[in-house]
Amino acid sequence: MPKILIVGGGYAGFYTAWKLEKWLRSGEAEVTVVDPLPYLTYQPFLPEVAAGSIEPRHAVVAQRRHLTRTAVITATVTAINHASKTATITPVDGSPWEFEYDIVVVTGGAVSRTFPIPGIADNAIGLKTIEEAVAIRDRLIDSFSVASNLAPGPERERVLTTVVVGGGFAGIEVFAELRSFATALLKHYPQIAFEEVHFHLIEAMGRIMPEVSLPTSLKVIKNLAQRGAKIHLDTQVQSAVDSVVELSTGESIPANLIIWTAGVMANPGIVRSSDLPVEERGRIRVRADLRIGDEDEAVVDAWAAGDISAVPDLTGGGVGGNCVPNAQHAVRQGKLLAKNIVAVLRGEEPKQYVHKNLGAVAGLGIGAGAFQSKKIALTGLFAWFAHRGYHGLAIPSWERKFRVFWGWWNNLWLGRDIVSLAAVQHPRAQFEAFASRPKPVDAPVVTAPARASAKSAPSGKAARTTT
């Protein structure tokens, strides 16, 4: 059987494997997925996870539960040599090994793109993984607990200050969701006033959310300003040393939480360790039919999709002629990629990827959202329902859809859970603090034996000495 290796289990990789299971005949091919994480993260839900609106485990999809006829390897592909059709697989524990394949599918996704700004690497946190979203949530809740024990003043306000860098969809959504969450937390911390909680969003461009119209983005800015959040446009971050955010305007913002959402880039760990063609922005060069290569020639038995690839946008709506890196494209590319692989295995021609952007929806906190589809633009409650409805149905598997909608229903009546589990990062701390340990063994003290004398020794017996 041909061996199909899928590098990456995100949107594109997961859907490729999922649909291959559906369309491949028994014995037609053997599919293996390699990813360092055993689950797909539904990234549009990360802002709601950070704001306590969705249980973290409900925003991820277990690969082994739903890929029942696919071999799932939890490890990292550290090299691809397509000339010899081998990949190096490196587990967390253990030695790397060579995996031979017949067809490779590269869907390694993207990572946060940062710049060499002093302090960012040391003090900021991204929003690409479920772990980051949970850490942001716990950090915000803990900041309220810490601030409630401080006297009013600059230090207390620093602890209650959050800075988000990047005004795209991810940045605006996490910014608005956290602002909504922070406002909800105030009723549990009567010592803290609304005016002491500060939220700043820094955007280098002159507008936010380029995916929606300018009037819609201005409505979002107005809504956030009314909720006590401040947006800095045409502003760059110069430094974040010691968590003090220095802006190009000369303003300094001492912050407790810095979130970086200013762009993504193709996973360099995969792109730089393969012999596959790469375009000028560091993405794998892909044809419209999702085969790796260019218009003149395709690399045989090599495919790619999702954020790691530069897929031509045949509708003409993409940036630089390519599809923008988002879930809407990655999911559809994964489905088509599976169909095309099956078609080629059966001697048929692959189809080209064509998808016109349907629009955009964003959640901006409980009861607030933004919706844009062509000339139709809405903000407010209806847009919030559209956001939740679309993404609630888009997450893979009915099992996960049910968990997400059930969680929203519970929150409607019970409110968001405000328990911080930051201590889970050091689960053995309390056990170690109180665990009994063996007492140190004292070294024996050796003394010279006492001399026995006739007067002191009992008659007929030798005198006893002790040490």
C-alpha positions as CSV (number, residue, x, y, z in Angstrom):
1,M,0.0,0.0,0.0
2,P,1.2,3.6,-0.6
3,K,2.2,5.3,2.6
4,I,0.8,8.8,3.0
5,L,2.6,11.0,5.6
6,I,0.7,14.0,6.9
7,V,3.1,16.5,8.6
8,G,1.0,18.4,11.1
9,G,-2.4,17.7,12.7
10,G,-4.0,21.2,12.6
11,Y,-7.0,22.2,10.5
12,A,-5.6,21.2,7.1
13,G,-3.9,18.1,8.3
14,F,-6.7,16.8,10.5
15,Y,-9.3,17.3,7.8
16,T,-7.1,15.7,5.1
17,A,-6.7,12.6,7.3
18,W,-10.4,12.7,8.3
19,K,-11.7,12.8,4.7
20,L,-9.1,10.3,3.5
21,E,-10.6,7.8,6.0
22,K,-14.0,8.5,4.4
23,W,-12.9,8.3,0.7
24,L,-10.1,5.7,0.6
25,R,-11.1,2.2,-0.1
26,S,-9.9,-0.5,2.3
27,G,-6.3,-1.3,1.5
28,E,-5.9,1.6,-0.9
29,A,-3.4,3.5,1.2
30,E,-1.9,3.7,4.7
31,V,-2.2,7.2,6.4
32,T,0.0,8.5,9.2
33,V,-0.3,11.8,11.0
34,V,2.7,13.3,12.9
35,D,2.1,16.2,15.2
36,P,3.8,17.2,18.5
37,L,0.3,17.6,20.1
38,P,-2.3,14.9,20.1
39,Y,-5.1,17.3,19.3
40,L,-6.3,19.9,16.9
41,T,-6.8,23.3,18.4
42,Y,-9.8,25.2,17.2
43,Q,-8.1,28.6,17.3
44,P,-11.2,30.9,16.7
45,F,-12.3,29.8,20.2
46,L,-9.0,30.8,21.9
47,P,-10.3,34.3,22.8
48,E,-13.4,32.8,24.5
49,V,-11.2,30.2,26.3
50,A,-9.0,33.1,27.6
51,A,-12.2,34.9,28.8
52,G,-13.6,31.9,30.6
53,S,-16.5,31.4,28.2
54,I,-15.4,28.0,26.9
55,E,-13.9,25.1,28.8
56,P,-10.3,24.6,27.4
57,R,-10.7,21.0,26.6
58,H,-13.8,21.7,24.5
59,A,-11.8,23.9,22.1
60,V,-9.5,21.0,21.1
61,V,-10.3,17.8,19.2
62,A,-8.6,14.6,20.1
63,Q,-6.9,13.1,17.0
64,R,-7.0,9.5,18.2
65,R,-10.7,9.7,19.0
66,H,-11.7,10.8,15.6
67,L,-9.0,9.4,13.3
68,T,-9.8,5.8,14.0
69,R,-8.1,4.4,10.8
70,T,-5.1,6.7,10.8
71,A,-1.8,6.0,12.6
72,V,-1.2,9.0,14.9
73,I,2.3,9.7,16.1
74,T,2.8,12.3,18.8
75,A,6.2,13.7,17.8
76,T,7.9,16.3,15.6
77,V,9.0,16.0,12.0
78,T,12.4,17.6,12.1
79,A,13.5,17.0,8.5
80,I,11.9,16.1,5.2
81,N,14.1,14.7,2.4
82,H,11.6,14.3,-0.5
83,A,14.4,13.3,-2.9
84,S,14.7,10.1,-0.9
85,K,11.1,10.2,0.4
86,T,12.1,10.0,4.0
87,A,11.2,12.1,7.0
88,T,13.0,12.3,10.4
89,I,10.6,11.9,13.3
90,T,11.8,13.1,16.7
91,P,9.7,12.2,19.8
92,V,9.9,14.2,23.0
93,D,11.7,11.3,24.7
94,G,13.8,8.9,22.7
95,S,15.9,8.9,19.6
96,P,14.8,10.2,16.2
97,W,14.1,7.7,13.4
98,E,13.6,7.7,9.7
99,F,10.1,7.3,8.2
100,E,9.8,6.2,4.6
101,Y,6.8,7.4,2.7
102,D,5.3,7.5,-0.8
103,I,3.3,10.7,-0.5
104,V,3.9,13.6,1.8
105,V,1.3,16.2,2.9
106,V,2.8,19.2,4.6
107,T,0.3,21.0,6.8
108,G,2.5,22.2,9.7
109,G,0.6,25.4,10.2
110,A,2.0,28.7,11.5
111,V,3.5,30.2,14.6
112,S,3.5,33.7,16.1
113,R,5.6,36.1,14.2
114,T,7.6,38.5,16.4
115,F,10.2,41.2,15.9
116,P,13.4,41.8,17.8
117,I,11.8,44.2,20.2
118,P,13.6,44.3,23.6
119,G,11.5,42.6,26.2
120,I,8.9,41.0,24.0
121,A,10.4,37.5,24.0
122,D,10.8,37.6,27.8
123,N,7.5,39.2,28.9
124,A,4.8,38.7,26.2
125,I,2.6,35.7,25.5
126,G,1.1,34.7,22.1
127,L,-2.4,33.4,21.3
128,K,-1.8,30.4,19.0
129,T,-2.2,27.5,21.4
130,I,-4.8,26.3,24.0
131,E,-2.0,26.5,26.6
132,E,-1.5,30.2,26.0
133,A,-5.2,30.9,26.2
134,V,-5.4,29.1,29.6
135,A,-2.3,31.0,30.9
136,I,-3.8,34.3,29.9
137,R,-7.1,33.5,31.6
138,D,-5.3,32.4,34.8
139,R,-3.0,35.5,34.7
140,L,-6.0,37.9,34.5
141,I,-7.9,36.2,37.3
142,D,-4.8,36.2,39.5
143,S,-4.2,39.8,38.8
144,F,-7.5,40.7,40.4
145,S,-6.6,38.6,43.5
146,V,-3.3,40.3,43.8
147,A,-4.6,43.8,43.3
148,S,-7.4,43.3,45.9
149,N,-4.6,43.0,48.5
150,L,-2.8,46.2,47.4
151,A,-3.5,49.7,48.4
152,P,-4.9,52.0,45.7
153,G,-2.1,53.5,43.6
154,P,0.3,53.0,40.7
155,E,1.3,49.4,41.6
156,R,-2.3,48.3,41.9
157,E,-3.1,49.8,38.5
158,R,-0.1,48.2,37.0
159,V,-1.2,44.8,38.1
160,L,-4.6,45.5,36.5
161,T,-3.2,46.6,33.2
162,T,-3.4,44.5,30.0
163,V,-1.7,45.3,26.7
164,V,-2.6,43.6,23.4
165,V,-0.3,44.1,20.5
166,G,-1.9,43.7,17.1
167,G,-5.3,44.9,15.8
168,G,-6.3,42.0,13.5
169,F,-9.1,39.7,14.2
170,A,-7.3,37.6,16.9
171,G,-6.0,40.8,18.7
172,I,-9.4,42.5,18.7
173,E,-11.3,39.4,19.8
174,V,-9.0,38.6,22.7
175,F,-8.9,42.3,23.7
176,A,-12.7,42.7,23.7
177,E,-13.3,39.3,25.4
178,L,-10.8,40.0,28.2
179,R,-12.3,43.5,28.7
180,S,-15.7,41.9,29.0
181,F,-14.3,39.2,31.4
182,A,-12.6,41.8,33.5
183,T,-15.8,43.8,33.9
184,A,-17.6,40.7,35.0
185,L,-14.9,40.0,37.6
186,L,-15.4,43.4,39.3
187,K,-18.5,42.2,41.1
188,H,-16.4,39.5,42.9
189,Y,-13.8,42.1,43.9
190,P,-15.6,45.1,45.5
191,Q,-12.3,46.6,46.5
192,I,-11.4,47.3,42.9
193,A,-12.9,50.2,40.9
194,F,-13.7,50.0,37.2
195,E,-11.4,53.0,36.6
196,E,-8.4,51.0,38.0
197,V,-8.6,48.3,35.3
198,H,-6.8,49.4,32.1
199,F,-6.8,47.8,28.6
200,H,-4.6,49.1,25.8
201,L,-4.5,47.8,22.2
202,I,-1.5,48.8,20.1
203,E,-1.8,48.7,16.3
204,A,0.9,49.9,13.9
205,M,-1.7,50.6,11.1
206,G,-4.2,53.4,10.9
207,R,-7.2,51.0,11.4
208,I,-8.1,47.7,13.0
209,M,-9.7,44.5,11.5
210,P,-8.8,44.9,7.8
211,E,-11.1,42.0,7.0
212,V,-14.1,44.2,7.6
213,S,-15.2,47.6,6.2
214,L,-13.8,50.8,7.7
215,P,-17.2,51.9,9.0
216,T,-17.6,48.5,10.8
217,S,-14.1,48.8,12.3
218,L,-14.9,52.3,13.6
219,K,-18.1,51.0,15.3
220,V,-16.0,48.4,17.0
221,I,-13.6,51.1,18.2
222,K,-16.5,53.1,19.5
223,N,-17.9,50.2,21.3
224,L,-14.6,49.3,23.0
225,A,-14.1,53.0,24.0
226,Q,-17.4,53.0,25.7
227,R,-16.4,50.0,27.7
228,G,-13.2,51.7,29.0
229,A,-10.7,50.2,26.6
230,K,-8.1,52.3,24.7
231,I,-6.9,51.7,21.2
232,H,-3.6,53.2,20.0
233,L,-3.5,53.5,16.1
234,D,-0.4,54.3,14.0
235,T,1.6,53.3,17.0
236,Q,4.5,50.8,17.4
237,V,5.9,49.0,20.4
238,Q,9.5,50.1,21.0
239,S,10.3,48.1,24.1
240,A,8.7,45.9,26.7
241,V,11.7,45.5,29.1
242,D,10.5,44.7,32.7
243,S,7.0,44.6,31.3
244,V,7.0,48.4,30.7
245,V,5.6,48.9,27.2
246,E,7.3,51.8,25.5
247,L,5.4,53.2,22.5
248,S,6.5,55.2,19.5
249,T,4.4,58.1,20.7
250,G,6.6,58.4,23.8
251,E,4.0,56.9,26.2
252,S,5.0,54.3,28.7
253,I,2.5,51.6,30.0
254,P,3.6,49.5,33.0
255,A,1.7,46.2,32.4
256,N,1.1,42.9,34.1
257,L,-0.1,41.1,31.0
258,I,1.3,41.6,27.4
259,I,-0.4,39.6,24.6
260,W,1.3,39.5,21.2
261,T,-1.1,38.9,18.2
262,A,0.8,40.9,15.5
263,G,0.9,38.3,12.8
264,V,1.9,34.8,12.0
265,M,4.5,33.0,9.9
266,A,4.9,29.6,8.4
267,N,6.3,27.0,10.8
268,P,10.0,27.5,10.4
269,G,10.9,24.2,12.0
270,I,9.4,22.4,9.0
271,V,10.0,24.9,6.2
272,R,13.7,25.3,6.9
273,S,14.4,21.5,7.3
274,S,13.0,20.3,4.0
275,D,14.1,20.2,0.4
276,L,10.7,21.4,-0.9
277,P,10.4,24.8,-2.7
278,V,9.8,27.9,-0.6
279,E,8.6,31.3,-1.8
280,E,9.9,34.7,-0.7
281,R,7.8,34.9,2.5
282,G,9.0,31.6,3.8
283,R,5.9,29.5,2.9
284,I,5.9,26.3,0.8
285,R,5.2,27.1,-2.8
286,V,1.9,25.4,-3.8
287,R,-0.1,25.2,-7.0
288,A,-3.8,25.9,-7.2
289,D,-4.5,22.1,-7.1
290,L,-2.5,22.0,-3.8
291,R,0.4,20.1,-5.2
292,I,3.7,21.6,-4.2
293,G,5.4,23.4,-7.1
294,D,4.7,26.2,-9.5
295,E,2.6,26.7,-12.5
296,D,5.1,25.1,-14.8
297,E,6.0,22.0,-12.8
298,A,4.6,20.1,-9.8
299,V,6.7,18.1,-7.3
300,V,5.6,14.5,-7.7
301,D,3.8,13.0,-4.6
302,A,4.1,16.2,-2.5
303,W,1.2,18.3,-1.3
304,A,0.6,21.2,1.1
305,A,-2.2,23.2,2.5
306,G,-3.1,25.6,5.3
307,D,-1.0,28.4,6.9
308,I,2.3,26.9,6.0
309,S,1.6,27.1,2.3
310,A,1.3,29.9,-0.3
311,V,-1.9,28.7,-2.1
312,P,-2.9,30.9,-5.1
313,D,-6.3,32.6,-4.6
314,L,-8.0,32.2,-7.9
315,T,-10.9,34.5,-6.8
316,G,-8.4,37.5,-6.8
317,G,-9.3,38.4,-3.3
318,G,-6.1,37.2,-1.5
319,V,-3.2,39.3,-0.3
320,G,-0.4,39.2,-2.8
321,G,-2.4,36.8,-4.9
322,N,-2.5,34.0,-2.3
323,C,-5.1,32.8,0.2
324,V,-4.9,34.5,3.6
325,P,-3.8,32.2,6.4
326,N,-7.0,31.5,8.3
327,A,-9.2,28.6,9.4
328,Q,-11.8,29.2,6.7
329,H,-9.3,28.4,4.0
330,A,-7.4,25.7,5.9
331,V,-10.5,23.6,6.5
332,R,-11.6,23.7,2.9
333,Q,-8.2,23.1,1.5
334,G,-7.8,20.0,3.7
335,K,-11.1,18.6,2.4
336,L,-10.1,19.2,-1.2
337,L,-6.6,17.9,-0.7
338,A,-8.0,14.6,0.5
339,K,-10.2,14.4,-2.6
340,N,-7.2,15.2,-4.9
341,I,-4.9,12.6,-3.4
342,V,-7.6,10.0,-3.9
343,A,-8.2,11.2,-7.4
344,V,-4.5,10.9,-8.3
345,L,-4.2,7.5,-6.7
346,R,-7.0,6.4,-9.1
347,G,-5.5,8.0,-12.2
348,E,-7.7,11.0,-12.2
349,E,-6.9,14.7,-12.4
350,P,-6.9,16.9,-9.2
351,K,-9.2,19.9,-9.0
352,Q,-8.1,23.5,-8.3
353,Y,-8.9,25.2,-5.0
354,V,-11.4,28.0,-5.4
355,H,-13.1,29.6,-2.5
356,K,-14.5,33.1,-2.3
357,N,-14.5,34.6,1.2
358,L,-17.9,34.4,2.7
359,G,-17.3,37.1,5.2
360,A,-16.1,37.5,8.7
361,V,-17.5,37.3,12.2
362,A,-15.9,38.3,15.5
363,G,-16.9,37.9,19.1
364,L,-16.3,41.0,21.2
365,G,-17.5,39.8,24.6
366,I,-20.8,38.6,25.9
367,G,-23.6,40.1,23.8
368,A,-21.3,42.0,21.4
369,G,-19.9,41.1,18.0
370,A,-19.1,42.2,14.5
371,F,-20.4,40.7,11.2
372,Q,-19.3,41.5,7.6
373,S,-20.5,39.7,4.5
374,K,-20.0,41.7,1.3
375,K,-21.9,45.0,1.9
376,I,-23.8,43.7,4.8
377,A,-22.2,44.8,8.1
378,L,-23.7,44.4,11.6
379,T,-22.4,44.9,15.1
380,G,-24.0,44.1,18.4
381,L,-26.1,41.2,19.7
382,F,-27.1,39.7,16.3
383,A,-23.5,39.7,15.2
384,W,-22.5,38.0,18.4
385,F,-25.1,35.2,17.8
386,A,-23.8,34.9,14.2
387,H,-20.3,34.5,15.6
388,R,-21.2,31.8,18.1
389,G,-23.5,30.0,15.6
390,Y,-20.9,29.9,12.9
391,H,-18.0,28.7,15.0
392,G,-20.1,26.4,17.1
393,L,-21.1,24.5,14.0
394,A,-17.7,24.8,12.4
395,I,-15.7,23.0,15.1
396,P,-15.0,19.4,13.9
397,S,-17.2,16.5,15.1
398,W,-20.7,16.6,16.7
399,E,-19.1,15.5,20.0
400,R,-17.2,18.8,20.2
401,K,-20.2,20.8,18.9
402,F,-22.4,19.4,21.7
403,R,-19.8,20.2,24.4
404,V,-19.3,23.8,23.2
405,F,-23.0,24.5,23.0
406,W,-23.7,22.8,26.3
407,G,-21.0,24.9,27.9
408,W,-22.6,28.1,26.5
409,W,-26.0,27.1,27.8
410,N,-24.6,26.4,31.3
411,N,-22.8,29.8,31.3
412,L,-26.1,31.5,30.4
413,W,-27.6,30.4,33.7
414,L,-24.5,29.9,35.9
415,G,-22.1,32.6,34.6
416,R,-18.5,32.1,33.7
417,D,-16.2,30.1,35.9
418,I,-13.7,32.4,37.6
419,V,-11.4,29.8,39.2
420,S,-7.7,30.2,38.3
421,L,-5.7,27.0,38.0
422,A,-2.3,28.7,37.5
423,A,-0.8,26.4,40.2
424,V,-1.2,23.5,37.7
425,Q,2.0,24.7,36.1
426,H,3.8,23.4,39.3
427,P,1.6,20.5,40.3
428,R,4.1,19.0,42.8
429,A,4.8,22.3,44.7
430,Q,2.4,21.6,47.6
431,F,3.4,17.9,47.8
432,E,7.1,18.8,47.9
433,A,6.5,21.5,50.6
434,F,5.0,19.1,53.1
435,A,6.5,15.7,52.1
436,S,8.4,14.0,54.8
437,R,12.0,13.3,54.1
438,P,14.5,11.0,55.8
439,K,16.4,12.6,58.6
440,P,20.1,13.2,57.8
441,V,22.3,10.5,59.2
442,D,24.9,11.9,61.6
443,A,28.4,10.7,61.2
444,P,29.5,8.4,64.1
445,V,31.8,10.0,66.6
446,V,34.9,7.8,67.3
447,T,36.6,8.1,70.7
448,A,39.6,6.4,72.2
449,P,38.7,3.4,74.3
450,A,39.0,3.9,78.0
451,R,41.8,1.9,79.8
452,A,40.6,-0.7,82.3
453,S,42.3,-0.7,85.6
454,A,42.4,-3.3,88.3
455,K,40.5,-1.1,90.6
456,S,37.7,-0.2,88.3
457,A,37.2,-3.5,86.5
458,P,34.8,-6.0,88.2
459,S,36.6,-9.0,89.6
460,G,37.0,-11.8,87.0
461,K,35.6,-9.7,84.1
462,A,37.0,-7.4,81.5
463,A,36.0,-3.8,81.7
464,R,33.4,-2.8,79.0
465,T,34.0,0.3,76.9
466,T,31.5,2.2,74.7
467,T,31.9,4.7,72.0
